[in-house]
């Protein structure tokens, strides 16, 4: 094995009779370098945005959410609370009520989702999502709501808005009267205390207020739609889910945070793999320069191949020389691209070179994952290896008698 590697290394840096070989080899190495550079940088950007969205989701959605099977609402009894809190890894259980409502402010009217939360709601985590105002749901004398950024923008509301915001929904206990339609509506008035940002679907639809107000508005006395379960930092979320499911039975649906946002995580993964596939195709296309370079090198080194065969070198040895030659070109170009990409990503992480205006973060988020680096290096090596097979096979079949 050492002989083919040594010869391939010498061929790579030796002078060639055909000067075009050097040019094509350099272009091939640059192509691999650019492809590897782009792959590492783009995958790191995907990781950064995925971590950012995951962090926002972690501060909005509970670690485990419990809903009723086949029912929109259910009663959160003391017995049910005790059954949940009896597990060692569970530290909190808060109740919430969600429903579609119509919300109106001045001349703006939108369909929104009200989310009423109780006093056990983890407002310390939620505070990190607030970009304007402060957490305040009001009391019995005054009602407040915290609005998603998109919904607040569509309504034109902000903390400190003078006019109250009307929230209304059809009453379930009253028949519609065309002569007096207002009687069939349950209406509450609130003011905006804060604006929060998570991601577009929530920002454009949700506002948060107190659970008692939501229950009174929706005519759901003592009823809730879900229980939000908080866990200890090192708890095994899947194990706790299984324990809860065994305890509560099939009457309740229990989902983890990742299951609640399954579509978002799938989108991130599919987009990341799609991008990887495109960049791999770019590297593959650039690898045809290696193909051309090796074909020309075989023609240039016919005499050397004949000498090696005359000295007893087998076809397998000749084949390995040119396979290693192509692999060296890919590794050198790709390795340089990976190193430069890592330096750029580390600089972005430390200094925030690329800034984002009017965002919840000051600079573009990036994150380096070892598996992405290994995947990039593996892709470069495999493509370099595969593209070298045919030229190496052609070199191995060169006959001695054709060399004169």
Secondary structure, 3 states (H helix, E strand, C coil): CHHHHHHHHHHHHCCCCCHHHHHHHHHHHHHHHHHHHHHHHHHHHHHHHHHHHHHHHHHHCCCEEEEECCCCCEECCHHHHHHHHCCCCEEEEEEEEEEEEEEEECCEEEEEEEEEECCCCCHHHHHHHEEEECCCCECCCCEEEEEEHHHHHHHCCCCCCCCCEEEEEECCCCCCCCCCHHHHEEEEEEEEEEEECCCHHHHCCEEEEEHHHHHHHHCCCCEECEEEEEECCCCCHHHHHHHHHHHHHHHEEEEEHHHHCHHHHHHHHHHHHHHHHHHHHHHHHHCHHHHHHHHHHHHHCHHHHHHHHHCCCCHHHHHHHHHHHHHHHHHHHHHHHHHHHHHHHHHHHHHCCCECCCCCCCECCCCCCHHHHHHHHHHHHHHHHHHCHHHHHHHHCCCHHHCC
